[in-house]
């Protein structure tokens, strides 16, 4: 009886080894593509960096320099696909440019004017693109 059990066990082992294992389907590899910002998104990031540096200059009492003319691209930069250039955006982008120019034209009042400008960014973003609001608020001077 013992030999029969051993023979059955060996037969089971050999028969199980010969079975084909079903292979998992091979996933198709996706080509890696770098995310490309729209002109407007890239400009907004640039404006953030410039205002971050301006904040430091205002806090330390340094010369503010001159108004960054690249900000004027806000009037014609290509929008992110989901966004539309409408009357609201046109109005707020013009107000933003005006508020930024005031900072450089009135360095003695730079702190208050700077915060007004940052608040104008927040107000526009509340309606158009709320995602970066918390990041923008970090630009405010205390």
CORZI-V12041 format. One record per helix or strand of 2 or more residues. SS is the DSSP state (a for helix, b for strand). FROM is the first residue (numbers start at 1). TO is the last residue. Records with the same first field share a line. If there is no record, write none. Layout:
SS->FROM-TO, FROM-TO
//
This chain:
a->2-17, 39-60, 69-75, 87-105, 107-128, 130-137
//
